[in-house]
Amino acid sequence: MKRKDRPPPDREEAVGSLEGLQRALSGAGCFRQAHRRPFVVLSYAQSVDGSIAGRNRERIRLSSPESMRVTHGIRALSAGILVGIGTVLADDPRLAAFDGAGPQPQPVVLDTHLKTPPAARLVGRRDARPWLIHRDDLPSSHGSPLREAGAHPMPCALGPDGRIDLAALMTLFCEKRIDSLMVEGGARVITSFLRSRLADLLVVTLSPQFIGGLPVLEVPDSGDSLRTRLKEVRYQPAGPDMILWARPDWGDP
Ligand SMILES: NC(=O)c1ccc[n+]([C@@H]2O[C@H](COP(=O)([O-])OP(=O)(O)OC[C@H]3O[C@@H](n4cnc5c(N)ncnc54)[C@H](OP(=O)(O)O)[C@@H]3O)[C@@H](O)[C@H]2O)c1
């Protein structure tokens, strides 16, 4: 099948490997045009008790070298990679794909109040200018030190919870022709994307350890349940880890 004839990734066969993802994402341009947003891959690593970090949000190594290779492969296949400011402050990530032969994914941070330190590693990257998505009523001068350090602050509307409105963000990505987006965390961002049903594929590394740390979902005492079934489930062993590939079943036709 020629690349332009491919069906969009939500109409294709189940994805259970990097090769399958590559096939699926060749239809991401059609997906963006049809849905007015990128195809979203939600990906993170968790312990068997569902922790993604330590109790005080400190970073804990969860992925083995084998599963890390898959994570970097997903980054290399994605047009954009997104985390929240909590992850930038806790982990100081570069958000780069180390084995990407092609262009690097566009790094994006949800940073309502522009708290990203100008000395952050991703701001210092020479091969990509990170987009820092902030509330649209901040004075432009607020972003000057970050702009000078190499980042690209970008205003976006706020939602009723005072955080970046994900629907407005999707429109922004659409305008910027971001066809596919890898969302890597942390807990608050993963929860927001799931709550907004903005996940087309889930890739979760299960690390064989207990941590008793930060739960992957930020669930309020009251409010809507986040209960969602997964479909088209595939498991891929990766060294000591198991990687789950699945689609959330949003009940769409
Ligand atoms: N195991 C893994 O795969 C993995 C991956 C990534 C991160 N982590 C871990 O996750 C932890 C960080 O998670 P976290 O929950 O503290 O922070 P986070 O999810 O990285 O960032 C959350 C922050 O992003 C900002 N934000 C703006 N718009 C948002 C929106 N619509 N929805 C959600 N957040 C929005 C908010 O900042 P304001 O409050 O300023 O508005 C919010 O507090 C770290 O410990 C890190 O190590 C683990």
The ligand as an SDF file (V2000), in Angstrom:
LIG
                    3D

 48 52  0  0  0  0  0  0  0  0999 V2000
    7.6890    6.8650   34.9600 N   0  0  0  0  0  0  0  0  0  0  0  0
    7.4790    7.6630   33.9410 C   0  0  0  0  0  0  0  0  0  0  0  0
    7.3040    7.2090   32.8060 O   0  0  0  0  0  0  0  0  0  0  0  0
    7.4600    9.1520   34.1530 C   0  0  0  0  0  0  0  0  0  0  0  0
    7.3940   10.0010   33.0470 C   0  0  0  0  0  0  0  0  0  0  0  0
    7.3710   11.3740   33.2700 C   0  0  0  0  0  0  0  0  0  0  0  0
    7.3820   11.8690   34.5620 C   0  0  0  0  0  0  0  0  0  0  0  0
    7.4570   11.0090   35.6080 N   0  0  0  0  0  0  0  0  0  0  0  0
    7.4520   11.5220   36.9760 C   0  0  0  0  0  0  0  0  0  0  0  0
    6.2830   12.2890   37.1720 O   0  0  0  0  0  0  0  0  0  0  0  0
    6.5290   13.2520   38.1970 C   0  0  0  0  0  0  0  0  0  0  0  0
    5.9630   14.5730   37.7840 C   0  0  0  0  0  0  0  0  0  0  0  0
    4.5660   14.4520   37.6890 O   0  0  0  0  0  0  0  0  0  0  0  0
    3.6500   15.6200   38.2150 P   0  0  0  0  0  0  0  0  0  0  0  0
    2.2590   15.1140   38.2430 O   0  0  0  0  0  0  0  0  0  0  0  0
    4.2490   16.1560   39.4650 O   0  0  0  0  0  0  0  0  0  0  0  0
    3.8580   16.7680   37.1190 O   0  0  0  0  0  0  0  0  0  0  0  0
    3.5730   16.8200   35.5430 P   0  0  0  0  0  0  0  0  0  0  0  0
    2.3840   16.0110   35.2040 O   0  0  0  0  0  0  0  0  0  0  0  0
    4.8660   16.5670   34.8330 O   0  0  0  0  0  0  0  0  0  0  0  0
    3.2670   18.3700   35.3640 O   0  0  0  0  0  0  0  0  0  0  0  0
    2.0570   18.8760   35.9030 C   0  0  0  0  0  0  0  0  0  0  0  0
    2.0170   20.3730   35.7710 C   0  0  0  0  0  0  0  0  0  0  0  0
    1.8930   20.7650   34.4010 O   0  0  0  0  0  0  0  0  0  0  0  0
    1.1680   21.9660   34.3450 C   0  0  0  0  0  0  0  0  0  0  0  0
    0.0020   21.8460   33.4800 N   0  0  0  0  0  0  0  0  0  0  0  0
   -0.4450   22.8350   32.6540 C   0  0  0  0  0  0  0  0  0  0  0  0
   -1.5380   22.4650   32.0180 N   0  0  0  0  0  0  0  0  0  0  0  0
   -1.8370   21.2110   32.4360 C   0  0  0  0  0  0  0  0  0  0  0  0
   -2.8990   20.3270   32.1420 C   0  0  0  0  0  0  0  0  0  0  0  0
   -3.8750   20.6280   31.2590 N   0  0  0  0  0  0  0  0  0  0  0  0
   -2.9400   19.1360   32.7930 N   0  0  0  0  0  0  0  0  0  0  0  0
   -1.9820   18.8050   33.6640 C   0  0  0  0  0  0  0  0  0  0  0  0
   -0.9450   19.5980   33.9900 N   0  0  0  0  0  0  0  0  0  0  0  0
   -0.8700   20.8100   33.3730 C   0  0  0  0  0  0  0  0  0  0  0  0
    0.6600   22.2790   35.7320 C   0  0  0  0  0  0  0  0  0  0  0  0
    1.5720   23.2290   36.2580 O   0  0  0  0  0  0  0  0  0  0  0  0
    1.0150   24.5040   37.0800 P   0  0  0  0  0  0  0  0  0  0  0  0
    0.6230   23.9130   38.4030 O   0  0  0  0  0  0  0  0  0  0  0  0
    2.1640   25.4310   37.1130 O   0  0  0  0  0  0  0  0  0  0  0  0
   -0.1670   25.0240   36.3160 O   0  0  0  0  0  0  0  0  0  0  0  0
    0.8030   20.9530   36.4590 C   0  0  0  0  0  0  0  0  0  0  0  0
    1.0190   21.0750   37.8360 O   0  0  0  0  0  0  0  0  0  0  0  0
    8.0210   13.2780   38.4120 C   0  0  0  0  0  0  0  0  0  0  0  0
    8.3010   12.6330   39.6270 O   0  0  0  0  0  0  0  0  0  0  0  0
    8.5770   12.4690   37.2630 C   0  0  0  0  0  0  0  0  0  0  0  0
    9.7440   11.7580   37.6440 O   0  0  0  0  0  0  0  0  0  0  0  0
    7.4950    9.6610   35.4340 C   0  0  0  0  0  0  0  0  0  0  0  0
  1  2  1  0
  2  3  2  0
  2  4  1  0
  4  5  1  0
  4 48  2  0
  5  6  2  0
  6  7  1  0
  7  8  2  0
  8  9  1  0
  8 48  1  0
  9 10  1  0
  9 46  1  0
 10 11  1  0
 11 12  1  0
 11 44  1  0
 12 13  1  0
 13 14  1  0
 14 15  2  0
 14 16  1  0
 14 17  1  0
 17 18  1  0
 18 19  2  0
 18 20  1  0
 18 21  1  0
 21 22  1  0
 22 23  1  0
 23 24  1  0
 23 42  1  0
 24 25  1  0
 25 26  1  0
 25 36  1  0
 26 27  1  0
 26 35  1  0
 27 28  2  0
 28 29  1  0
 29 30  1  0
 29 35  2  0
 30 31  1  0
 30 32  2  0
 32 33  1  0
 33 34  2  0
 34 35  1  0
 36 37  1  0
 36 42  1  0
 37 38  1  0
 38 39  2  0
 38 40  1  0
 38 41  1  0
 42 43  1  0
 44 45  1  0
 44 46  1  0
 46 47  1  0
M  CHG  2   8   1  16  -1
M  END
$$$$
